[in-house]
């Protein structure tokens, strides 16, 4: 998976987003992190201790074959513990999200408006196309899965590839679109008669409400608990 493959490289900096958006400053400053996430001050000390540990193995390590889901589950849970975040359902959701998006075809699904949906604007156009009753691909029910993917994609990118989003797009734009997408899924859950979607509604409401907290948690997990990662192409990516 290359920089271009992440939907950020190979494009003009302002492509696919409103022209008034500005690139945010780096948000991992100590004061900002401490203010946003409970337990962050203690966690930063743990991060510095790990960074100074040389080549010693201090994180999570697995023998082949790699169980990605198990790795991500433990990495996310460890991060939540470090940061004093008590959100067990969300922790499981984030582990599932990371496992799914470790495969490029899940991160960039195929669409009807274009072969590969790589950017937020691509996904928004895909959601709009679902309501085109003059087209063969008319299917309003698809909007729900597209909106859910927008939430997942923007959370993943602002968490795991935060520096790239800051440099090549806009963090504020990703956060606002992610929150809006999760709220859509949550409201649909409240209105539907389908028990599975209705039961998931509160989870997506929580993701919308605390979107930035969970993005910070993913950023922290990547910095602290991905160092002794399994052998998998995902972990050979440059995070910058």
ABEGO torsion letter per residue (X at the ends): XBAAAAGABGBBAABGBBAABBBBBBAABAAAAAAABBGAAAAAAAAAAAAAAEABBABBBBBOBBBAAAAAAAAAAAAAAAAGBBBAAAAAAAAAAAAAAABAAAABBBBAABABBABAAAAAAAAAAAABAABAABBAAAAAAAAAAAAAAAAAAAAAAAAAAAAABBAAAAAAAAAAAAAAAAAAAAABABAAAAAAAAAAAAAAAAAAAAAAAAAAAAAAAAABBBBBAAAABBAX
